[in-house]
Amino acid sequence: MKVSINDITPEELLRLWTVSKRNDITKQTLADTLGCTFETLHSRLYRARKNSQKDAELGDTRKLFEYNLDEILQLSGDFLIVGDVHSPFTDYDFAQLVSLVAYKHLAKPRKLLVAGDLFDMGNFSKYETVIPAPTWQQERDALEALMREWLEVFDEIYVILGNHDRRMQKLTNGAFDENDLVRLIGVEPDKITSSIYGYCVIDTPMGEYRVTHPANYSQNQLTVAEKLSWKHNQHIISHHEHHVALGWDRYKNHLLVNNGCLADYNKFGYVNLDDNTSASMEQSFVLLKGGYPHVLGKKPPFTNWKLWL
């Protein structure tokens, strides 16, 4: 297992550099070994020597303030990937296909990744209410019923956050976190792993897939996903926009997926009450198997369901 510079103490770093010099190991080589840049290693060594001298001469044990976010979910293997569930506006007939496809095409342990907007949280929105929204209790109970059905098939469920999930975070100034979300679901929390991030990475034989619920939106499908693929040098499975599409980035280096929603968009008031020129929404989910993404869409003729069920 590779050791990170963040995993060792300043004293251990000084000893490691002393041993490295004796063995003619350069500072750049040591930096590569520790997974950091030459500049970071040089800075850490300087600070370690400085603090070591202070401790010896003055007994000064003051430390720089450090603040670190949680680790990003680093996953591997085959997954069924859904996003934009928007409970309680879920299309439950289509959501049942998630379990059916997983049961038939995934080996145990079967893994489900929910890529943001598991909740709708309309009662905690900053936008004015135009028509009465379902109560929070209805939203919570609907999601609990759905998760219980999924847990009959899936052995592990992973959840990243979307903009709707963050409504409660913003309302409570961050006091409400991703673990609280899992507890609100109320079912088998030991099988559900949550992340504070809106993205995660899945390592596959075909390269890394960045599964994301980005902050950005475009009416043009795959546009946001393409920019993310250039930025992170990864295949992208993107949500939030409710598009359904599969293709290459323009240089044919990375696969791009717009994974649609599991919500019934006909239930969204802001979509249906007035005419608008926004892009149409569509439903889908992704089977990522052996590093190959299979985008399974509801609207014909995108998917021939007779081949999958």
Beta strands, then each sheet from edge to edge (+ up, - down):
strand 1: 74-76
strand 2: 79-82
strand 3: 111-115
strand 4: 156-160
strand 5: 192-194
strand 6: 199-204
strand 7: 207-212
strand 8: 235-238
strand 9: 245-248
strand 10: 255-258
strand 11: 284-289
strand 12: 292-297
sheet 1: 1+ 6+ 7- 8- 10- 9+
sheet 2: 5+ 4+ 3+ 2+ 11- 12+
end
